[in-house]
Amino acid sequence: MVVLSQPALDHYTLIKTCKPASVFTGIPVINLGDPEAKTLIVKACEEYGFFKLVNHGVPMEFMIRLETEALKFFNLPQSEKDKAGPPDPFGYGSKRIGPNGDVGWIEYLLLNTNPQVTSLKTLTIFRQNPEIFRSAVNDYILAVKRMAFEVLDLMAEGLKIEPRNALSRLLRDEKSDSCFRLNYYPPCPELQALSGRNLIGFGEHTDPQIISVLRSNNTSGLQICLRDGTWVSVPPDQTSFFINVGDALQVMTNGRLRSVRHRVLAESLKSRVSMIYFGGPPLTEKIAPLPSLVAKGEESLYKEFTWWEYKTSAYKSRLADYRLGLFEKNAGH
């Protein structure tokens, strides 16, 4: 990515921060092997929609190998990277996030996690770094999926949902509409001259899927919004994973678990690399509150919709929009 002069930053979103968002030390840390994990996962998702997962069973070597391959790609000449774009939605993208005018200080690769569906753009990426990159992606995704299924099974147990795989089966389904994203946020040295301002790497949003599993290098930048509207910085940890509740899971739990609003701010001196598995259901899956989670005499807060309907609606919106608003039962009253 070219180094920008200060006026060129006008095309990006600069936000004023009176003081740097505080580094938040209260993020729940959950050990996947803890006998109490199921209870702790539910509590964390009720309070924050977000938690850090340790003792997760994904080999560190898988994370490092994929990060190395990703950096090799992002450090290629721009003309080489452009061969893998523009995104369709899979492939390489730069600056633009979605089709509706959102921009960020970011480059990314979006890949399909279903081996049966290979985008031509994806083939271009792998053609440049063939087997090594492909196997690094596949090894990583396989291990992360296994861990995500276990998290969802524990969550179902904690919520007393029967059967135990009621949530994970949607991601295990061969038609699961999941995807995998590699994000690269280059350093932005111009930021040092802009005291009290921050540059948006990826604007505030919630994830539309069921669950997102994030791993990044040790560069900070990720922030989450707490219930009271305060933005706080998440201390990076390259050995752990961060789990986000997505909009679909909020609906399935009738609002008991809340999707977390989050964003990424650019750094002036260090690049940030993140890798996210977005676990989504099959396109035809009907999304509605699970009957066992709607108490007697309680109303379902959401209309039933298919994942395809919600996904289509979400991709027509801007990042920061409250996308679930259209699907709430009291919408328009």
One Martini backbone bead per residue (centre of mass of N, CA, C, O) as a GRO file, in nm:
protein
  333
    1MET     BB    1   0.097   0.035   0.022
    2VAL     BB    2   0.086   0.351   0.001
    3VAL     BB    3   0.214   0.638   0.102
    4LEU     BB    4   0.056   0.894   0.273
    5SER     BB    5  -0.054   1.187   0.275
    6GLN     BB    6  -0.238   1.373   0.474
    7PRO     BB    7  -0.470   1.456   0.274
    8ALA     BB    8  -0.531   1.153   0.191
    9LEU     BB    9  -0.682   1.087   0.467
   10ASP     BB   10  -0.965   1.208   0.397
   11HIS     BB   11  -1.085   0.930   0.279
   12TYR     BB   12  -1.085   0.863   0.566
   13THR     BB   13  -1.153   0.772   0.899
   14LEU     BB   14  -1.148   1.013   1.142
   15ILE     BB   15  -1.115   1.000   1.496
   16LYS     BB   16  -1.196   1.139   1.790
   17THR     BB   17  -0.999   1.132   2.094
   18CYS     BB   18  -0.972   1.254   2.394
   19LYS     BB   19  -0.891   0.968   2.483
   20PRO     BB   20  -0.764   0.690   2.502
   21ALA     BB   21  -0.874   0.399   2.495
   22SER     BB   22  -0.901   0.183   2.724
   23VAL     BB   23  -0.752  -0.074   2.862
   24PHE     BB   24  -0.901  -0.387   2.899
   25THR     BB   25  -0.916  -0.618   3.189
   26GLY     BB   26  -1.228  -0.762   3.175
   27ILE     BB   27  -1.186  -0.990   2.990
   28PRO     BB   28  -1.282  -1.291   2.946
   29VAL     BB   29  -1.117  -1.597   3.052
   30ILE     BB   30  -1.118  -1.916   2.879
   31ASN     BB   31  -1.093  -2.253   2.952
   32LEU     BB   32  -1.163  -2.527   2.767
   33GLY     BB   33  -1.094  -2.736   3.022
   34ASP     BB   34  -1.300  -2.623   3.201
   35PRO     BB   35  -1.568  -2.743   3.380
   36GLU     BB   36  -1.701  -2.430   3.370
   37ALA     BB   37  -1.716  -2.327   3.074
   38LYS     BB   38  -2.021  -2.321   3.003
   39THR     BB   39  -2.092  -2.095   3.209
   40LEU     BB   40  -1.877  -1.880   3.126
   41ILE     BB   41  -1.964  -1.842   2.833
   42VAL     BB   42  -2.248  -1.736   2.885
   43LYS     BB   43  -2.172  -1.497   3.064
   44ALA     BB   44  -1.989  -1.353   2.855
   45CYS     BB   45  -2.217  -1.331   2.631
   46GLU     BB   46  -2.409  -1.158   2.803
   47GLU     BB   47  -2.208  -0.918   2.880
   48TYR     BB   48  -2.017  -0.898   2.586
   49GLY     BB   49  -1.999  -1.101   2.330
   50PHE     BB   50  -1.706  -1.181   2.461
   51PHE     BB   51  -1.390  -1.376   2.443
   52LYS     BB   52  -1.116  -1.548   2.578
   53LEU     BB   53  -0.919  -1.826   2.449
   54VAL     BB   54  -0.775  -2.098   2.617
   55ASN     BB   55  -0.671  -2.402   2.570
   56HIS     BB   56  -0.767  -2.477   2.244
   57GLY     BB   57  -0.573  -2.680   2.052
   58VAL     BB   58  -0.422  -2.488   1.863
   59PRO     BB   59  -0.151  -2.480   1.691
   60MET     BB   60   0.090  -2.244   1.674
   61GLU     BB   61   0.212  -2.323   1.398
   62PHE     BB   62  -0.044  -2.258   1.232
   63MET     BB   63  -0.046  -1.954   1.287
   64ILE     BB   64   0.240  -1.877   1.191
   65ARG     BB   65   0.227  -1.992   0.905
   66LEU     BB   66  -0.010  -1.819   0.807
   67GLU     BB   67   0.107  -1.543   0.867
   68THR     BB   68   0.352  -1.570   0.680
   69GLU     BB   69   0.189  -1.614   0.416
   70ALA     BB   70   0.026  -1.355   0.429
   71LEU     BB   71   0.265  -1.157   0.426
   72LYS     BB   72   0.372  -1.242   0.156
   73PHE     BB   73   0.128  -1.144   0.003
   74PHE     BB   74   0.108  -0.839   0.113
   75ASN     BB   75   0.422  -0.792  -0.001
   76LEU     BB   76   0.346  -0.776  -0.270
   77PRO     BB   77   0.297  -0.644  -0.544
   78GLN     BB   78   0.018  -0.483  -0.636
   79SER     BB   79  -0.022  -0.624  -0.915
   80GLU     BB   80  -0.036  -0.910  -0.792
   81LYS     BB   81  -0.274  -0.874  -0.596
   82ASP     BB   82  -0.486  -0.775  -0.812
   83LYS     BB   83  -0.529  -1.063  -0.939
   84ALA     BB   84  -0.716  -1.135  -0.668
   85GLY     BB   85  -0.903  -0.916  -0.797
   86PRO     BB   86  -1.183  -0.827  -0.720
   87PRO     BB   87  -1.414  -0.895  -0.510
   88ASP     BB   88  -1.691  -1.176  -0.543
   89PRO     BB   89  -1.624  -1.162  -0.252
   90PHE     BB   90  -1.381  -1.312  -0.324
   91GLY     BB   91  -1.056  -1.218  -0.232
   92TYR     BB   92  -0.904  -0.915  -0.307
   93GLY     BB   93  -0.878  -0.627  -0.089
   94SER     BB   94  -0.889  -0.252  -0.081
   95LYS     BB   95  -1.029  -0.026   0.152
   96ARG     BB   96  -1.284  -0.157   0.069
   97ILE     BB   97  -1.604  -0.222   0.245
   98GLY     BB   98  -1.792  -0.313   0.054
   99PRO     BB   99  -2.062  -0.152  -0.156
  100ASN     BB  100  -2.139   0.123   0.058
  101GLY     BB  101  -1.863   0.317   0.129
  102ASP     BB  102  -1.672   0.166   0.297
  103VAL     BB  103  -1.363   0.248   0.466
  104GLY     BB  104  -1.011   0.137   0.508
  105TRP     BB  105  -0.699   0.053   0.664
  106ILE     BB  106  -0.693  -0.203   0.429
  107GLU     BB  107  -0.625  -0.549   0.370
  108TYR     BB  108  -0.765  -0.846   0.195
  109LEU     BB  109  -0.880  -1.190   0.241
  110LEU     BB  110  -1.142  -1.387   0.096
  111LEU     BB  111  -1.261  -1.709   0.201
  112ASN     BB  112  -1.374  -2.018   0.148
  113THR     BB  113  -1.455  -2.307   0.361
  114ASN     BB  114  -1.560  -2.463   0.112
  115PRO     BB  115  -1.413  -2.695  -0.089
  116GLN     BB  116  -1.646  -2.703  -0.315
  117VAL     BB  117  -1.600  -2.380  -0.313
  118THR     BB  118  -1.418  -2.220  -0.570
  119SER     BB  119  -1.276  -1.938  -0.633
  120LEU     BB  120  -1.100  -1.782  -0.874
  121LYS     BB  121  -0.952  -1.591  -0.682
  122THR     BB  122  -0.836  -1.809  -0.500
  123LEU     BB  123  -0.662  -1.943  -0.714
  124THR     BB  124  -0.475  -1.703  -0.753
  125ILE     BB  125  -0.352  -1.704  -0.477
  126PHE     BB  126  -0.246  -2.003  -0.491
  127ARG     BB  127  -0.071  -1.968  -0.747
  128GLN     BB  128   0.148  -1.787  -0.605
  129ASN     BB  129   0.130  -1.993  -0.330
  130PRO     BB  130   0.043  -2.271  -0.342
  131GLU     BB  131   0.068  -2.521  -0.127
  132ILE     BB  132   0.148  -2.368   0.127
  133PHE     BB  133  -0.095  -2.184   0.157
  134ARG     BB  134  -0.321  -2.390   0.137
  135SER     BB  135  -0.229  -2.567   0.382
  136ALA     BB  136  -0.232  -2.342   0.593
  137VAL     BB  137  -0.533  -2.285   0.571
  138ASN     BB  138  -0.651  -2.572   0.615
  139ASP     BB  139  -0.524  -2.639   0.891
  140TYR     BB  140  -0.641  -2.400   1.043
  141ILE     BB  141  -0.946  -2.432   0.985
  142LEU     BB  142  -0.983  -2.714   1.100
  143ALA     BB  143  -0.897  -2.644   1.393
  144VAL     BB  144  -1.100  -2.408   1.440
  145LYS     BB  145  -1.360  -2.557   1.393
  146ARG     BB  146  -1.334  -2.765   1.617
  147MET     BB  147  -1.333  -2.545   1.840
  148ALA     BB  148  -1.605  -2.409   1.769
  149PHE     BB  149  -1.784  -2.654   1.820
  150GLU     BB  150  -1.713  -2.680   2.120
  151VAL     BB  151  -1.814  -2.404   2.208
  152LEU     BB  152  -2.113  -2.450   2.114
  153ASP     BB  153  -2.165  -2.700   2.291
  154LEU     BB  154  -2.116  -2.556   2.561
  155MET     BB  155  -2.328  -2.340   2.522
  156ALA     BB  156  -2.570  -2.529   2.502
  157GLU     BB  157  -2.536  -2.646   2.782
  158GLY     BB  158  -2.550  -2.371   2.938
  159LEU     BB  159  -2.853  -2.324   2.799
  160LYS     BB  160  -3.011  -2.598   2.778
  161ILE     BB  161  -2.978  -2.729   2.494
  162GLU     BB  162  -3.157  -2.939   2.274
  163PRO     BB  163  -2.921  -3.058   2.153
  164ARG     BB  164  -2.583  -3.009   2.186
  165ASN     BB  165  -2.570  -2.958   1.847
  166ALA     BB  166  -2.769  -2.720   1.766
  167LEU     BB  167  -2.534  -2.520   1.673
  168SER     BB  168  -2.294  -2.682   1.534
  169ARG     BB  169  -2.452  -2.811   1.294
  170LEU     BB  170  -2.452  -2.551   1.114
  171LEU     BB  171  -2.133  -2.570   1.068
  172ARG     BB  172  -2.107  -2.877   0.985
  173ASP     BB  173  -2.250  -2.833   0.748
  174GLU     BB  174  -2.182  -2.855   0.411
  175LYS     BB  175  -2.367  -2.575   0.367
  176SER     BB  176  -2.212  -2.388   0.517
  177ASP     BB  177  -2.187  -2.021   0.546
  178SER     BB  178  -1.863  -1.983   0.547
  179CYS     BB  179  -1.571  -1.781   0.639
  180PHE     BB  180  -1.240  -1.635   0.553
  181ARG     BB  181  -1.019  -1.386   0.704
  182LEU     BB  182  -0.753  -1.172   0.593
  183ASN     BB  183  -0.593  -0.912   0.771
  184TYR     BB  184  -0.431  -0.593   0.672
  185TYR     BB  185  -0.259  -0.341   0.869
  186PRO     BB  186  -0.090  -0.093   0.796
  187PRO     BB  187   0.115   0.130   0.864
  188CYS     BB  188   0.072   0.495   0.982
  189PRO     BB  189   0.285   0.749   1.018
  190GLU     BB  190   0.094   1.007   0.999
  191LEU     BB  191  -0.041   0.979   1.284
  192GLN     BB  192   0.174   1.128   1.461
  193ALA     BB  193   0.063   1.421   1.358
  194LEU     BB  194  -0.235   1.325   1.487
  195SER     BB  195  -0.332   1.429   1.756
  196GLY     BB  196  -0.622   1.273   1.880
  197ARG     BB  197  -0.625   1.075   1.631
  198ASN     BB  198  -0.795   0.822   1.442
  199LEU     BB  199  -0.770   0.540   1.226
  200ILE     BB  200  -0.968   0.351   1.033
  201GLY     BB  201  -0.958   0.014   0.954
  202PHE     BB  202  -1.239  -0.092   1.091
  203GLY     BB  203  -1.548  -0.043   1.129
  204GLU     BB  204  -1.818  -0.042   1.302
  205HIS     BB  205  -1.959  -0.366   1.410
  206THR     BB  206  -2.134  -0.654   1.342
  207ASP     BB  207  -2.171  -0.992   1.317
  208PRO     BB  208  -2.400  -1.192   1.134
  209GLN     BB  209  -2.337  -1.450   1.240
  210ILE     BB  210  -2.286  -1.673   1.493
  211ILE     BB  211  -1.959  -1.694   1.480
  212SER     BB  212  -1.634  -1.564   1.582
  213VAL     BB  213  -1.279  -1.630   1.506
  214LEU     BB  214  -0.998  -1.469   1.655
  215ARG     BB  215  -0.666  -1.388   1.525
  216SER     BB  216  -0.360  -1.220   1.623
  217ASN     BB  217  -0.123  -1.033   1.653
  218ASN     BB  218   0.067  -0.807   1.875
  219THR     BB  219  -0.127  -0.588   1.764
  220SER     BB  220  -0.307  -0.339   1.818
  221GLY     BB  221  -0.683  -0.210   1.768
  222LEU     BB  222  -0.890  -0.357   1.912
  223GLN     BB  223  -1.244  -0.286   1.970
  224ILE     BB  224  -1.501  -0.258   2.216
  225CYS     BB  225  -1.844  -0.236   2.306
  226LEU     BB  226  -2.005  -0.159   2.569
  227ARG     BB  227  -2.314  -0.137   2.709
  228ASP     BB  228  -2.252   0.186   2.778
  229GLY     BB  229  -2.070   0.276   2.504
  230THR     BB  230  -1.786   0.199   2.562
  231TRP     BB  231  -1.462   0.213   2.442
  232VAL     BB  232  -1.230  -0.066   2.422
  233SER     BB  233  -0.923  -0.213   2.452
  234VAL     BB  234  -0.771  -0.504   2.325
  235PRO     BB  235  -0.546  -0.707   2.427
  236PRO     BB  236  -0.314  -0.865   2.273
  237ASP     BB  237  -0.294  -1.233   2.167
  238GLN     BB  238  -0.126  -1.467   1.971
  239THR     BB  239  -0.217  -1.742   2.146
  240SER     BB  240  -0.514  -1.656   2.116
  241PHE     BB  241  -0.870  -1.633   2.126
  242PHE     BB  242  -1.154  -1.460   1.987
  243ILE     BB  243  -1.501  -1.445   2.073
  244ASN     BB  244  -1.795  -1.384   1.877
  245VAL     BB  245  -2.104  -1.269   1.873
  246GLY     BB  246  -2.366  -1.301   1.656
  247ASP     BB  247  -2.668  -1.216   1.530
  248ALA     BB  248  -2.788  -1.505   1.500
  249LEU     BB  249  -2.743  -1.575   1.804
  250GLN     BB  250  -2.918  -1.358   1.922
  251VAL     BB  251  -3.179  -1.468   1.802
  252MET     BB  252  -3.167  -1.769   1.907
  253THR     BB  253  -3.158  -1.629   2.218
  254ASN     BB  254  -3.349  -1.380   2.238
  255GLY     BB  255  -3.107  -1.171   2.344
  256ARG     BB  256  -2.922  -1.300   2.562
  257LEU     BB  257  -2.719  -1.290   2.342
  258ARG     BB  258  -2.476  -1.049   2.230
  259SER     BB  259  -2.366  -0.874   1.989
  260VAL     BB  260  -2.055  -0.732   1.907
  261ARG     BB  261  -1.921  -0.424   1.898
  262HIS     BB  262  -1.662  -0.342   1.652
  263ARG     BB  263  -1.309  -0.237   1.595
  264VAL     BB  264  -1.034  -0.089   1.397
  265LEU     BB  265  -0.724   0.060   1.456
  266ALA     BB  266  -0.466   0.218   1.350
  267GLU     BB  267  -0.118   0.210   1.322
  268SER     BB  268   0.188   0.380   1.294
  269LEU     BB  269   0.426   0.126   1.315
  270LYS     BB  270   0.238  -0.134   1.307
  271SER     BB  271   0.132  -0.425   1.193
  272ARG     BB  272  -0.178  -0.595   1.133
  273VAL     BB  273  -0.280  -0.938   1.186
  274SER     BB  274  -0.578  -1.115   1.085
  275MET     BB  275  -0.793  -1.406   1.168
  276ILE     BB  276  -1.124  -1.509   1.044
  277TYR     BB  277  -1.390  -1.709   1.152
  278PHE     BB  278  -1.712  -1.745   0.995
  279GLY     BB  279  -1.997  -1.888   1.137
  280GLY     BB  280  -2.242  -2.024   0.924
  281PRO     BB  281  -2.525  -2.108   0.793
  282PRO     BB  282  -2.728  -2.214   0.587
  283LEU     BB  283  -2.910  -2.031   0.366
  284THR     BB  284  -3.198  -2.194   0.438
  285GLU     BB  285  -3.191  -2.128   0.724
  286LYS     BB  286  -3.385  -2.085   0.999
  287ILE     BB  287  -3.414  -1.787   1.195
  288ALA     BB  288  -3.482  -1.832   1.546
  289PRO     BB  289  -3.597  -1.866   1.836
  290LEU     BB  290  -3.553  -2.093   2.068
  291PRO     BB  291  -3.796  -2.238   2.245
  292SER     BB  292  -3.619  -2.294   2.513
  293LEU     BB  293  -3.553  -1.956   2.523
  294VAL     BB  294  -3.866  -1.913   2.559
  295ALA     BB  295  -4.049  -1.815   2.788
  296LYS     BB  296  -4.321  -1.830   2.950
  297GLY     BB  297  -4.496  -1.557   2.817
  298GLU     BB  298  -4.291  -1.496   2.609
  299GLU     BB  299  -4.154  -1.316   2.357
  300SER     BB  300  -4.061  -1.295   2.046
  301LEU     BB  301  -3.834  -1.054   1.909
  302TYR     BB  302  -3.834  -1.216   1.630
  303LYS     BB  303  -3.839  -1.277   1.316
  304GLU     BB  304  -3.846  -1.497   1.078
  305PHE     BB  305  -3.548  -1.612   0.894
  306THR     BB  306  -3.321  -1.638   0.661
  307TRP     BB  307  -2.993  -1.623   0.608
  308TRP     BB  308  -3.016  -1.500   0.327
  309GLU     BB  309  -3.190  -1.256   0.407
  310TYR     BB  310  -2.990  -1.133   0.610
  311LYS     BB  311  -2.739  -1.116   0.437
  312THR     BB  312  -2.859  -0.938   0.216
  313SER     BB  313  -2.930  -0.704   0.404
  314ALA     BB  314  -2.646  -0.653   0.525
  315TYR     BB  315  -2.505  -0.594   0.234
  316LYS     BB  316  -2.691  -0.319   0.205
  317SER     BB  317  -2.539  -0.203   0.432
  318ARG     BB  318  -2.384  -0.045   0.668
  319LEU     BB  319  -2.173  -0.123   0.907
  320ALA     BB  320  -2.314   0.057   1.152
  321ASP     BB  321  -2.569  -0.068   1.129
  322TYR     BB  322  -2.878  -0.187   1.257
  323ARG     BB  323  -2.966  -0.486   1.123
  324LEU     BB  324  -3.191  -0.609   1.323
  325GLY     BB  325  -3.424  -0.402   1.315
  326LEU     BB  326  -3.589  -0.533   1.067
  327PHE     BB  327  -3.637  -0.815   1.262
  328GLU     BB  328  -3.811  -0.693   1.457
  329LYS     BB  329  -4.129  -0.702   1.581
  330ASN     BB  330  -4.135  -0.374   1.651
  331ALA     BB  331  -4.095  -0.278   1.381
  332GLY     BB  332  -4.255   0.035   1.319
  333HIS     BB  333  -4.403   0.113   1.612
   0.00000   0.00000   0.00000
